[in-house]
Amino acid sequence: MKGIETFGTMPDGEQVDRVTISGGGLTGSFLTFGATLQDLRMDGVDHPLVLGSPELAPYLGPMRYFGAIVGRFANRIGQARFSIDGQVFETDPNFRGRHTLHGGRISAGARIWRIADLTADSVRFELDLADGEMGFPGNMTVSALCALPGDGVLEFDITTTTDAPTPCSFAHHGYFNLDGAGDILGHRMQIDAAHHLPVDDDLIPTGEIAPVDGTAFDFRQPRRIAPGGYDDNLCLASARRDLTQVARVDGATSGLSMTIQTTEPGLQVYDGAHLDTGSGLDGRVYGKNAGLALETQGWPDAPNHPEFPNAILRPGDKYRSQTRYRFFRHLP
């Protein structure tokens, strides 16, 4: 198939391929490992727009989740357990030995997806998740369309169904850097969110839905990203909805901007305060604050909080998550 090349080999010998597509002034490369966005370039810009690696090995270590599609439940599930209809399920405790992060150790972001369809400007990946994997109920087949449909847009359209009630929330876990500089401090960010989720010392939501007024989480007016250690969910809506613009980021020196449209009720903002990786794109080594993750998703730990937007997918229903990142040059 056109646009496919071998990228590397997993420790068990399974091959990882890279697919390159182009459209709307963008060129993106995706890996079958994790349906990962490995590189993204914009015509006329001499640096990548995302963090990635030219080699597979870092994705199996310090760069795990970089650019991957994570799930079947993105973000955290407290105490690695939840109940549905009175039945308790225990999931893989891969975060601090007691909570589940991004679906567990061997979840969507760490699996080899199959290429179901490929065009010049899009690739559709599929992945089967079996009942009981990482402790989650229900067989699922996930379809992720990754596309460059035009006008500087990077689009993700993720759908799935299930044969048993199960938590379901997938997210693109890309790290963005619009300037190509050593960090994203100085980027300006605006987010349409009036509330956020306070967390405990393990980054698990307390259950409170708190106003952003007077806090470091108030990005309703554009302001610069300053050091602060953000890894928090901003509440965009009370349920999944039609595609809506929710955020904008402006580079500090490049003249590049990015807007985000999504159907999802939550936006996890992580400023990369703890990044420390090996080989990166164009010979870079990524350190503290090297990239900004803006993950559109359901609210973290939603299966344990009935007051949060529903994150349980049931048989007969279809999950669909759409997100569009649009890149363009802004006026000085």
Steps between C-alpha positions, in 0.01 A plus 500: 500500500622847412652706780595208727854419617651290776578707811630241745450166671343427837688289756280202403591545133175665386556762230405866551419697185492873433236657274547848351210710373472859375223756460410862562858613538587231757694173481453247778661167577320242712618174654302179525632486859236685699358669187768752591551836329879477466565823307300796372635769266350815352601629158746787535582428866843354574416321826254225597174600670499201735744305714601162362790265446673372185544165677263247656692438824405826679131425444546184707657701785516871584284607204214264567168661402672773291253552216312176571127438514444391858208302647274311543475755777730801462641661815462351849268262682544532875601189696488303172140402557146602413152350501234475229145394588622375838786288366853598607788487249869526585736638235875503449662724769772646275511847662683522833414135557138573596320688221437432130641744242393507133345153516790310658847386402402318180216714373419677173802732516738204531348264243558446129201630303418372152471731200142466378504772234753742353462798265731788413369710790362248751565170672252293697632269770309222675563313823318219681480517880385177661265453791707491819813667361655722768192408706245681282175327396378471145643419158568814297621577149639852484525699176718812490498720190802730493471757223637823353179616325613851410546855631778397738278252689617185680190290573432198719167316472479205740206258513427177682226268622491245780321177588493576875476824702850644535683827564592662169705814437774524240738794453782613276797550732713728282751755627505828309771765469416773250836680522741208472675640807626317807175554689144625460518760776397827343238344272167673553194285570126557519250231611122531523461333839338652808574202728777252573540180702709532818714191564668331795872430536467206257335724236163327550196731492352568842149521355475877531420700187662833582475841330820621333436857619807638674705183443793401280252300288317805365593520132174653383706800388826430312810501719852368494581152628724544803678232705244341726479125446163470322359149470131571545158455340315813395125446471376598154146364516268274699472243219637414157366748241540616140844620391572825685809720509634486854860623498769699322877501541735762352873443469728757660744551213391301192182682405318165507168432672285194566129477576320195637149386415362196678189305592648406838398643842852519644845634411798367690775765503853374567788743463768230479654600832643151552621419149850355468551288191752356265525551125250751358421640158771702324757390759322661795496362853177593675524636852270678742207680330616392152143449381139573587247215512138600442300178524130515410319229695241404759561616854760299696367240746150551359398135560529571875310831491138478382484881510764520222406470130407142421797292385335155486437361152222241480411238238295650221655843544787640292786708636630774273768752593607770254781751544653745253824688558539783249840662439543841340714813505375786716568868445778656711 
